């Protein structure tokens, strides 16, 4: 749990997400980074081939459909 730094992780390591990760279970923190950043993060994941398959409150599950 990195309390908001997941946004930066994706910005700095998109190749890792796209080519190495098949499933992400992640807690996003709109109260820390803001709703806009969370929405951008989800959009970036979608652009890399991820699809949201579950959400409960601020915990999301994304599957990489490109792998």
Secondary structure, DSSP 4 states (H G I P E B T S, - for coil): --TTTHHHHHHH-HHHHHHH-SEEEEE--HHHH-HHHHHHHHHHHHHTTEEEEEEETTEEEEEETT-
